Amino acid sequence: MALVYKLLRPAEWVAFQTDGVFAGSPDDLRDGFIHLSAADQVAGTCAKWFAGTEVVLLAVDAADLRWEPLRGGVLFPHLYRPLRLAEVSVVAPPWPV
């Protein structure tokens, strides 16, 4: 399975580590799924949703993904359940966008 990526704000990452599961950001909760990105979509997601903030990049190996159209019909991975900490394989330290 190919890795997908989740961008979190540092406080969300701290809470995720504490809880062991991530139910979603406010945007994820509003939309009913966890928004993820393929490798070639991360830069665009940073620019569109995280400009001027600090982010933590998680590489995720999650099952049960649905690839659904967003942004002009481009398919993005979505997760319709909480993300488990055990599914995170790599964490990039926070950096400003």
Backbone as JSON Lines, residues from 0, in Angstrom:
{"i":0,"aa":"M","n":[0.84,-1.18,0.0],"ca":[0.0,0.0,0.0],"c":[0.89,1.25,0.0]}
{"i":1,"aa":"A","n":[0.56,2.22,-0.81],"ca":[1.32,3.46,-0.86],"c":[0.98,4.35,0.33]}
{"i":2,"aa":"L","n":[1.96,5.11,0.77],"ca":[1.74,6.03,1.87],"c":[0.91,7.22,1.4]}
{"i":3,"aa":"V","n":[0.11,7.74,2.32],"ca":[-0.58,9.0,2.14],"c":[-0.17,9.89,3.3]}
{"i":4,"aa":"Y","n":[-0.56,11.16,3.24],"ca":[-0.01,12.12,4.19],"c":[-1.12,12.94,4.85]}
{"i":5,"aa":"K","n":[-0.9,13.23,6.13],"ca":[-1.8,14.1,6.89],"c":[-1.0,15.25,7.44]}
{"i":6,"aa":"L","n":[-1.5,16.45,7.26],"ca":[-0.89,17.64,7.83],"c":[-1.67,18.03,9.07]}
{"i":7,"aa":"L","n":[-0.95,18.23,10.16],"ca":[-1.57,18.65,11.42],"c":[-0.87,19.88,11.95]}
{"i":8,"aa":"R","n":[-1.59,20.65,12.71],"ca":[-0.96,21.72,13.47],"c":[-0.28,21.07,14.68]}
{"i":9,"aa":"P","n":[0.78,21.67,15.2],"ca":[1.52,21.05,16.31],"c":[0.63,20.64,17.49]}
{"i":10,"aa":"A","n":[-0.33,21.45,17.87],"ca":[-1.21,21.1,19.0],"c":[-2.05,19.86,18.68]}
{"i":11,"aa":"E","n":[-2.48,19.72,17.42],"ca":[-3.24,18.53,17.02],"c":[-2.36,17.29,17.13]}
{"i":12,"aa":"W","n":[-1.08,17.4,16.75],"ca":[-0.15,16.28,16.84],"c":[0.06,15.88,18.29]}
{"i":13,"aa":"V","n":[0.22,16.84,19.17],"ca":[0.4,16.53,20.6],"c":[-0.83,15.79,21.13]}
{"i":14,"aa":"A","n":[-2.02,16.27,20.81],"ca":[-3.25,15.6,21.26],"c":[-3.36,14.2,20.68]}
{"i":15,"aa":"F","n":[-2.99,14.03,19.42],"ca":[-3.02,12.73,18.76],"c":[-2.11,11.75,19.5]}
{"i":16,"aa":"Q","n":[-0.91,12.19,19.84],"ca":[0.02,11.32,20.57],"c":[-0.52,10.94,21.93]}
{"i":17,"aa":"T","n":[-1.17,11.87,22.59],"ca":[-1.73,11.62,23.91],"c":[-2.9,10.65,23.85]}
{"i":18,"aa":"D","n":[-3.79,10.85,22.87],"ca":[-5.0,10.04,22.76],"c":[-4.79,8.7,22.05]}
{"i":19,"aa":"G","n":[-3.8,8.65,21.16],"ca":[-3.56,7.42,20.39],"c":[-4.45,7.3,19.16]}
{"i":20,"aa":"V","n":[-5.42,8.18,19.02],"ca":[-6.29,8.23,17.84],"c":[-6.56,9.69,17.5]}
{"i":21,"aa":"F","n":[-6.83,9.94,16.23],"ca":[-7.15,11.28,15.76],"c":[-8.48,11.21,15.04]}
{"i":22,"aa":"A","n":[-9.5,11.83,15.63],"ca":[-10.84,11.83,15.03],"c":[-10.97,12.85,13.92]}
{"i":23,"aa":"G","n":[-10.05,13.81,13.88],"ca":[-10.06,14.79,12.81],"c":[-9.92,16.21,13.3]}
{"i":24,"aa":"S","n":[-9.49,17.05,12.38],"ca":[-9.41,18.49,12.62],"c":[-10.84,19.04,12.55]}
{"i":25,"aa":"P","n":[-11.04,20.3,12.89],"ca":[-12.38,20.88,12.73],"c":[-12.9,20.73,11.29]}
{"i":26,"aa":"D","n":[-12.04,20.91,10.29],"ca":[-12.47,20.73,8.9],"c":[-12.85,19.28,8.61]}
{"i":27,"aa":"D","n":[-12.06,18.34,9.12],"ca":[-12.37,16.92,8.93],"c":[-13.72,16.58,9.56]}
{"i":28,"aa":"L","n":[-13.91,17.04,10.79],"ca":[-15.16,16.74,11.51],"c":[-16.35,17.34,10.78]}
{"i":29,"aa":"R","n":[-16.2,18.54,10.25],"ca":[-17.27,19.19,9.49],"c":[-17.64,18.37,8.25]}
{"i":30,"aa":"D","n":[-16.61,17.84,7.57],"ca":[-16.83,17.13,6.31],"c":[-17.16,15.65,6.49]}
{"i":31,"aa":"G","n":[-16.95,15.11,7.69],"ca":[-17.32,13.72,7.96],"c":[-16.25,12.7,7.6]}
{"i":32,"aa":"F","n":[-15.04,13.14,7.31],"ca":[-13.93,12.23,7.01],"c":[-12.63,12.96,7.26]}
{"i":33,"aa":"I","n":[-11.54,12.2,7.38],"ca":[-10.22,12.78,7.55],"c":[-9.62,13.01,6.17]}
{"i":34,"aa":"H","n":[-9.27,14.26,5.91],"ca":[-8.64,14.64,4.64],"c":[-7.17,14.21,4.67]}
{"i":35,"aa":"L","n":[-6.75,13.51,3.64],"ca":[-5.36,13.1,3.47],"c":[-4.9,13.56,2.09]}
{"i":36,"aa":"S","n":[-3.62,13.46,1.84],"ca":[-3.06,13.85,0.54],"c":[-2.09,12.79,0.05]}
{"i":37,"aa":"A","n":[-2.06,12.6,-1.26],"ca":[-1.0,11.81,-1.88],"c":[0.27,12.67,-1.86]}
{"i":38,"aa":"A","n":[1.41,12.06,-2.1],"ca":[2.68,12.78,-2.03],"c":[2.7,14.01,-2.93]}
{"i":39,"aa":"D","n":[2.16,13.9,-4.13],"ca":[2.19,15.02,-5.06],"c":[1.13,16.09,-4.75]}
{"i":40,"aa":"Q","n":[0.32,15.87,-3.72],"ca":[-0.72,16.82,-3.34],"c":[-0.37,17.62,-2.08]}
{"i":41,"aa":"V","n":[0.69,17.21,-1.38],"ca":[1.02,17.83,-0.09],"c":[1.32,19.32,-0.23]}
{"i":42,"aa":"A","n":[2.12,19.71,-1.2],"ca":[2.47,21.13,-1.36],"c":[1.23,21.98,-1.6]}
{"i":43,"aa":"G","n":[0.32,21.51,-2.43],"ca":[-0.91,22.25,-2.7],"c":[-1.79,22.35,-1.48]}
{"i":44,"aa":"T","n":[-1.86,21.28,-0.7],"ca":[-2.64,21.3,0.54],"c":[-2.04,22.29,1.53]}
{"i":45,"aa":"C","n":[-0.72,22.29,1.65],"ca":[-0.05,23.27,2.52],"c":[-0.41,24.69,2.11]}
{"i":46,"aa":"A","n":[-0.29,24.97,0.83],"ca":[-0.52,26.32,0.34],"c":[-1.98,26.75,0.52]}
{"i":47,"aa":"K","n":[-2.9,25.85,0.28],"ca":[-4.33,26.19,0.33],"c":[-4.85,26.3,1.75]}
{"i":48,"aa":"W","n":[-4.45,25.4,2.64],"ca":[-5.09,25.3,3.95],"c":[-4.2,25.68,5.13]}
{"i":49,"aa":"F","n":[-2.89,25.75,4.95],"ca":[-2.0,25.94,6.09],"c":[-1.06,27.13,5.94]}
{"i":50,"aa":"A","n":[-1.25,27.97,4.95],"ca":[-0.37,29.11,4.74],"c":[-0.31,29.99,5.99]}
{"i":51,"aa":"G","n":[0.91,30.34,6.39],"ca":[1.09,31.19,7.57],"c":[1.05,30.47,8.89]}
{"i":52,"aa":"T","n":[0.99,29.14,8.85],"ca":[0.96,28.36,10.09],"c":[2.16,27.41,10.12]}
{"i":53,"aa":"E","n":[2.26,26.69,11.19],"ca":[3.27,25.65,11.33],"c":[2.56,24.31,11.2]}
{"i":54,"aa":"V","n":[3.18,23.35,10.53],"ca":[2.55,22.05,10.33],"c":[3.51,20.91,10.68]}
{"i":55,"aa":"V","n":[2.91,19.78,11.0],"ca":[3.6,18.52,11.19],"c":[3.09,17.61,10.08]}
{"i":56,"aa":"L","n":[4.0,16.97,9.36],"ca":[3.63,16.06,8.27],"c":[3.74,14.63,8.76]}
{"i":57,"aa":"L","n":[2.63,13.9,8.64],"ca":[2.59,12.49,9.01],"c":[2.49,11.64,7.75]}
{"i":58,"aa":"A","n":[3.33,10.64,7.63],"ca":[3.18,9.63,6.59],"c":[2.34,8.52,7.18]}
{"i":59,"aa":"V","n":[1.28,8.16,6.48],"ca":[0.26,7.26,7.01],"c":[0.11,6.05,6.11]}
{"i":60,"aa":"D","n":[0.05,4.9,6.72],"ca":[-0.23,3.65,6.02],"c":[-1.57,3.14,6.54]}
{"i":61,"aa":"A","n":[-2.65,3.68,6.0],"ca":[-3.99,3.38,6.51],"c":[-4.77,2.54,5.51]}
{"i":62,"aa":"A","n":[-5.52,1.61,6.04],"ca":[-6.44,0.83,5.22],"c":[-7.77,1.59,5.14]}
{"i":63,"aa":"D","n":[-8.65,1.14,4.32],"ca":[-10.0,1.69,4.24],"c":[-10.07,3.09,3.65]}
{"i":64,"aa":"L","n":[-9.12,3.45,2.81],"ca":[-9.16,4.77,2.19],"c":[-10.17,4.78,1.05]}
{"i":65,"aa":"R","n":[-10.79,5.92,0.86],"ca":[-11.63,6.15,-0.31],"c":[-10.98,7.31,-1.09]}
{"i":66,"aa":"W","n":[-10.78,7.09,-2.36],"ca":[-10.22,8.14,-3.23],"c":[-11.39,8.83,-3.9]}
{"i":67,"aa":"E","n":[-11.57,10.11,-3.55],"ca":[-12.74,10.83,-4.02],"c":[-12.32,12.17,-4.63]}
{"i":68,"aa":"P","n":[-13.11,12.66,-5.61],"ca":[-12.74,13.88,-6.31],"c":[-12.94,15.15,-5.47]}
{"i":69,"aa":"L","n":[-11.93,16.0,-5.53],"ca":[-11.96,17.36,-4.98],"c":[-11.19,18.23,-5.95]}
{"i":70,"aa":"R","n":[-11.1,19.51,-5.68],"ca":[-10.27,20.44,-6.47],"c":[-10.26,20.12,-7.96]}
{"i":71,"aa":"G","n":[-11.34,20.34,-8.62],"ca":[-11.39,20.14,-10.06],"c":[-11.41,18.69,-10.49]}
{"i":72,"aa":"G","n":[-11.9,17.82,-9.64],"ca":[-12.01,16.41,-10.0],"c":[-10.81,15.55,-9.66]}
{"i":73,"aa":"V","n":[-9.77,16.14,-9.09],"ca":[-8.58,15.37,-8.7],"c":[-8.94,14.47,-7.52]}
{"i":74,"aa":"L","n":[-8.51,13.22,-7.57],"ca":[-8.83,12.27,-6.5],"c":[-7.91,12.47,-5.3]}
{"i":75,"aa":"F","n":[-8.52,12.56,-4.12],"ca":[-7.81,12.68,-2.85],"c":[-8.2,11.53,-1.95]}
{"i":76,"aa":"P","n":[-7.28,11.06,-1.11],"ca":[-7.61,9.99,-0.17],"c":[-8.36,10.55,1.05]}
{"i":77,"aa":"H","n":[-9.43,9.86,1.4],"ca":[-10.23,10.21,2.57],"c":[-10.37,8.99,3.47]}
{"i":78,"aa":"L","n":[-10.4,9.25,4.76],"ca":[-10.53,8.17,5.76],"c":[-11.79,8.43,6.56]}
{"i":79,"aa":"Y","n":[-12.73,7.48,6.52],"ca":[-14.02,7.64,7.19],"c":[-14.05,6.93,8.54]}
{"i":80,"aa":"R","n":[-13.0,7.11,9.28],"ca":[-12.89,6.59,10.65],"c":[-11.72,7.31,11.31]}
{"i":81,"aa":"P","n":[-11.59,7.21,12.63],"ca":[-10.42,7.83,13.26],"c":[-9.11,7.2,12.78]}
{"i":82,"aa":"L","n":[-8.1,8.03,12.71],"ca":[-6.76,7.57,12.36],"c":[-6.07,7.08,13.62]}
{"i":83,"aa":"R","n":[-5.47,5.91,13.54],"ca":[-4.78,5.34,14.71],"c":[-3.3,5.7,14.67]}
{"i":84,"aa":"L","n":[-2.74,5.95,15.83],"ca":[-1.33,6.32,15.93],"c":[-0.43,5.23,15.33]}
{"i":85,"aa":"A","n":[-0.83,3.98,15.46],"ca":[-0.04,2.87,14.91],"c":[0.04,2.92,13.38]}
{"i":86,"aa":"E","n":[-0.84,3.67,12.73],"ca":[-0.83,3.78,11.27],"c":[0.14,4.86,10.77]}
{"i":87,"aa":"V","n":[0.7,5.63,11.69],"ca":[1.65,6.68,11.32],"c":[3.04,6.07,11.27]}
{"i":88,"aa":"S","n":[3.67,6.12,10.1],"ca":[4.97,5.48,9.96],"c":[6.14,6.46,10.02]}
{"i":89,"aa":"V","n":[5.9,7.72,9.67],"ca":[6.96,8.73,9.7],"c":[6.34,10.05,10.13]}
{"i":90,"aa":"V","n":[7.1,10.8,10.92],"ca":[6.66,12.13,11.35],"c":[7.77,13.12,11.02]}
{"i":91,"aa":"A","n":[7.44,14.14,10.25],"ca":[8.39,15.23,9.98],"c":[8.17,16.3,11.03]}
{"i":92,"aa":"P","n":[9.22,16.83,11.61],"ca":[9.06,17.86,12.64],"c":[8.34,19.1,12.11]}
{"i":93,"aa":"P","n":[7.75,19.87,13.02],"ca":[7.01,21.06,12.58],"c":[7.87,22.02,11.77]}
{"i":94,"aa":"W","n":[7.25,22.61,10.75],"ca":[7.92,23.65,9.98],"c":[6.88,24.68,9.56]}
{"i":95,"aa":"P","n":[7.32,25.93,9.37],"ca":[6.37,26.97,8.94],"c":[6.04,26.83,7.46]}
{"i":96,"aa":"V","n":[4.79,27.1,7.13],"ca":[4.33,27.07,5.74],"c":[4.27,28.5,5.22]}
